[in-house]
Amino acid sequence: MFEDDLITVFRSANRRACNERLLVLTAVGVEAVVTAVPGEFLLQVAPDDAGRAARHLRQYEAENVPPPPLPPPPPVFGHAWIGCAIYVVVLVGVAWVLSNGLVRLDAFELGELDAARVQAGEWWRAWTALTLHLDAAHLGANLAAGTWFGYLAARQMGGGTAWLVTVTGAALANLLEALLGPPGHRAVGASTAVFCALGAMSAYSWRERFALPQRWARRWGPLIAGVILLGWTGSGGEGTDVDVVAHVAGFVVGAVLGALAALPAVRRASRRVPQWIPGIVALGSIALAWACALAS
């Protein structure tokens, strides 16, 4: 090859980059040379080989695109145990007060999710029913699951935000089930809140990292994992009396609220607000609901 007749197919200030591509062309039978010029190096081939050389170099570049960098770790909020402790105190406290008859003897009936009563305007039952349980086993299961999911959600969103989303989302799910379901439907238990927290966590993780460069499996993984957990733990076994509709409704409403909470503008605003404020709002909504129930 004569130097004046050569075609430049690659140039770089780094000789190593030219040498790597020289090896690529040599491996496919294209004769090439690396030429040094002021400030850079040129990879050159004969005119007849220019098209084939360019094609192989494009293929080489496509196969050697570096993987996207790993996304930064999401921020983690501290003091997540506080909301979990309050959750335990509320559920155990309500059970103790009602079992010892410290308030009205018909308090359980006043607080349960009675679809006919909700349809008649007793909205507070959507909140009060979350604090009622049929027996110790029912209470213990929701204490364990709610504490675990609540702790993870609080680490992710902040304690106050997580519990406000969980309580509000679960109550909205109860309202939807009562208003759209048959009038004879009745239910109690914090399991709707448990699955609301799971849905909120799943959607929050998905939406928080949606715009980051990552494979589809990483992007949709949190939602897929949440749905799998919902199916695994929320459907109950054969012969069990499980309110699957409430669990699914809690998960879906929680996912919607979690996705909204993960929007950049909402995240920035929520981080400027002390976490105890949404926590007090969540606790206050339950207290208000019980006040309405006992006064009815």
KAPEKA-V370704 format. One record per run of one state. SS is the DSSP state (h for helix, s for strand, l for the rest). FROM is the first residue (numbers start at 0). TO is the last residue. If there is no record, write none. Layout:
SS	FROM	TO
SS	FROM	TO
This chain:
l	0	1
h	2	4
s	5	11
l	12	13
h	14	26
l	27	30
s	31	36
l	37	38
s	39	45
h	46	62
l	63	78
h	79	98
l	99	105
h	106	110
l	111	111
s	112	113
h	114	118
l	119	123
h	124	130
l	131	134
h	135	156
l	157	157
h	158	179
l	180	184
s	185	186
l	187	189
h	190	207
l	208	214
h	215	233
l	234	242
h	243	260
l	261	262
h	263	271
l	272	273
h	274	294
l	295	295
